Amino acid sequence: MDFSFSPEQDQLRAHARSFLEKRRAGASWPELARLGWTGASIPEAQGGAGLSFIEEAIVFEELGLHRDARDRGGGGSASGRRSLAPTW
């Protein structure tokens, strides 16, 4: 069984990380909503992004890493931080 992230999931992670690193003071709720991240796993027919729970977790992980880096005085950069994703 392969538990690797798909290329699309890796792209989502890279996009989320890049977006958050450019906003050292943090992203606002309206910005996150515009990207579809606040309703990531809600079906598109109901106004969400229609992503899976895996993609939602990827976005939330990056949000958490970014927040943790800011709280620890890292200036908002999650680069180089250990991922919480399993590495089977």
Phi and psi restraints in degrees (value plus and minus 20) as a CYANA .aco file:
   2 ASP   PHI    -124.7   -84.7
   2 ASP   PSI      97.6   137.6
   3 PHE   PHI    -123.2   -83.2
   3 PHE   PSI      -3.8    36.2
   4 SER   PHI     -88.0   -48.0
   4 SER   PSI     133.3   173.3
   5 PHE   PHI     -94.2   -54.2
   5 PHE   PSI     128.3   168.3
   6 SER   PHI     -95.1   -55.1
   6 SER   PSI     143.3   183.3
   7 PRO   PHI     -77.4   -37.4
   7 PRO   PSI     -56.3   -16.3
   8 GLU   PHI     -86.2   -46.2
   8 GLU   PSI     -58.5   -18.5
   9 GLN   PHI     -88.9   -48.9
   9 GLN   PSI     -59.3   -19.3
  10 ASP   PHI     -82.7   -42.7
  10 ASP   PSI     -58.8   -18.8
  11 GLN   PHI     -85.6   -45.6
  11 GLN   PSI     -61.0   -21.0
  12 LEU   PHI     -81.2   -41.2
  12 LEU   PSI     -64.9   -24.9
  13 ARG   PHI     -80.1   -40.1
  13 ARG   PSI     -66.6   -26.6
  14 ALA   PHI     -82.2   -42.2
  14 ALA   PSI     -61.4   -21.4
  15 HIS   PHI     -84.1   -44.1
  15 HIS   PSI     -66.6   -26.6
  16 ALA   PHI     -81.3   -41.3
  16 ALA   PSI     -65.7   -25.7
  17 ARG   PHI     -82.4   -42.4
  17 ARG   PSI     -66.1   -26.1
  18 SER   PHI     -81.5   -41.5
  18 SER   PSI     -66.5   -26.5
  19 PHE   PHI     -77.8   -37.8
  19 PHE   PSI     -67.0   -27.0
  20 LEU   PHI     -92.3   -52.3
  20 LEU   PSI     -54.7   -14.7
  21 GLU   PHI     -86.9   -46.9
  21 GLU   PSI     -47.4    -7.4
  22 LYS   PHI     -97.0   -57.0
  22 LYS   PSI     -33.7     6.3
  23 ARG   PHI    -135.3   -95.3
  23 ARG   PSI      60.8   100.8
  24 ARG   PHI     -81.6   -41.6
  24 ARG   PSI     -49.5    -9.5
  25 ALA   PHI    -105.3   -65.3
  25 ALA   PSI     -21.8    18.2
  26 GLY   PHI      81.1   121.1
  26 GLY   PSI     138.0   178.0
  27 ALA   PHI    -113.3   -73.3
  27 ALA   PSI     124.2   164.2
  28 SER   PHI    -102.6   -62.6
  28 SER   PSI     138.9   178.9
  29 TRP   PHI     -78.1   -38.1
  29 TRP   PSI     -64.1   -24.1
  30 PRO   PHI     -80.0   -40.0
  30 PRO   PSI     -55.7   -15.7
  31 GLU   PHI     -84.7   -44.7
  31 GLU   PSI     -63.8   -23.8
  32 LEU   PHI     -84.6   -44.6
  32 LEU   PSI     -58.9   -18.9
  33 ALA   PHI     -86.0   -46.0
  33 ALA   PSI     -60.5   -20.5
  34 ARG   PHI     -81.3   -41.3
  34 ARG   PSI     -53.4   -13.4
  35 LEU   PHI     -99.2   -59.2
  35 LEU   PSI     -29.4    10.6
  36 GLY   PHI      66.2   106.2
  36 GLY   PSI     -12.3    27.7
  37 TRP   PHI     -95.7   -55.7
  37 TRP   PSI     -44.0    -4.0
  38 THR   PHI     -96.5   -56.5
  38 THR   PSI     -39.0     1.0
  39 GLY   PHI    -147.2  -107.2
  39 GLY   PSI      20.3    60.3
  40 ALA   PHI     -75.2   -35.2
  40 ALA   PSI     -66.1   -26.1
  41 SER   PHI    -117.4   -77.4
  41 SER   PSI     -12.8    27.2
  42 ILE   PHI    -102.7   -62.7
  42 ILE   PSI     115.0   155.0
  43 PRO   PHI     -76.5   -36.5
  43 PRO   PSI     126.0   166.0
  44 GLU   PHI     -78.1   -38.1
  44 GLU   PSI     -55.8   -15.8
  45 ALA   PHI     -81.7   -41.7
  45 ALA   PSI     -41.3    -1.3
  46 GLN   PHI    -126.8   -86.8
  46 GLN   PSI      -5.1    34.9
  47 GLY   PHI      74.5   114.5
  47 GLY   PSI     -14.5    25.5
  48 GLY   PHI    -115.0   -75.0
  48 GLY   PSI    -192.2  -152.2
  49 ALA   PHI    -107.0   -67.0
  49 ALA   PSI     -36.4     3.6
  50 GLY   PHI      53.3    93.3
  50 GLY   PSI       1.3    41.3
  51 LEU   PHI    -105.4   -65.4
  51 LEU   PSI     147.0   187.0
  52 SER   PHI    -103.2   -63.2
  52 SER   PSI     152.7   192.7
  53 PHE   PHI     -85.7   -45.7
  53 PHE   PSI     -46.6    -6.6
  54 ILE   PHI     -85.6   -45.6
  54 ILE   PSI     -68.5   -28.5
  55 GLU   PHI     -83.3   -43.3
  55 GLU   PSI     -58.6   -18.6
  56 GLU   PHI     -81.3   -41.3
  56 GLU   PSI     -62.5   -22.5
  57 ALA   PHI     -84.5   -44.5
  57 ALA   PSI     -57.4   -17.4
  58 ILE   PHI     -80.9   -40.9
  58 ILE   PSI     -66.8   -26.8
  59 VAL   PHI     -83.7   -43.7
  59 VAL   PSI     -65.7   -25.7
  60 PHE   PHI     -85.8   -45.8
  60 PHE   PSI     -54.6   -14.6
  61 GLU   PHI     -82.6   -42.6
  61 GLU   PSI     -65.7   -25.7
  62 GLU   PHI     -84.3   -44.3
  62 GLU   PSI     -59.2   -19.2
  63 LEU   PHI     -81.0   -41.0
  63 LEU   PSI     -63.0   -23.0
  64 GLY   PHI     -87.0   -47.0
  64 GLY   PSI     -62.1   -22.1
  65 LEU   PHI     -84.4   -44.4
  65 LEU   PSI     -59.8   -19.8
  66 HIS   PHI     -84.8   -44.8
  66 HIS   PSI     -64.9   -24.9
  67 ARG   PHI     -84.1   -44.1
  67 ARG   PSI     -62.8   -22.8
  68 ASP   PHI     -82.6   -42.6
  68 ASP   PSI     -61.9   -21.9
  69 ALA   PHI     -83.4   -43.4
  69 ALA   PSI     -60.3   -20.3
  70 ARG   PHI     -86.3   -46.3
  70 ARG   PSI     -63.6   -23.6
  71 ASP   PHI     -85.0   -45.0
  71 ASP   PSI     -48.5    -8.5
  72 ARG   PHI    -113.3   -73.3
  72 ARG   PSI     -10.2    29.8
  73 GLY   PHI      60.8   100.8
  73 GLY   PSI       0.1    40.1
  74 GLY   PHI    -103.2   -63.2
  74 GLY   PSI     -15.6    24.4
  75 GLY   PHI      53.0    93.0
  75 GLY   PSI      -6.6    33.4
  76 GLY   PHI      71.1   111.1
  76 GLY   PSI     -15.2    24.8
  77 SER   PHI    -118.4   -78.4
  77 SER   PSI     104.9   144.9
  78 ALA   PHI    -113.6   -73.6
  78 ALA   PSI     -18.9    21.1
  79 SER   PHI     -81.0   -41.0
  79 SER   PSI     117.8   157.8
  80 GLY   PHI      60.6   100.6
  80 GLY   PSI     -23.9    16.1
  81 ARG   PHI    -102.0   -62.0
  81 ARG   PSI     126.2   166.2
  82 ARG   PHI     -88.2   -48.2
  82 ARG   PSI     111.5   151.5
  83 SER   PHI     -95.1   -55.1
  83 SER   PSI     126.2   166.2
  84 LEU   PHI    -106.7   -66.7
  84 LEU   PSI     -25.2    14.8
  85 ALA   PHI     -87.8   -47.8
  85 ALA   PSI     122.2   162.2
  86 PRO   PHI     -82.3   -42.3
  86 PRO   PSI     128.5   168.5
  87 THR   PHI    -140.4  -100.4
  87 THR   PSI      28.3    68.3
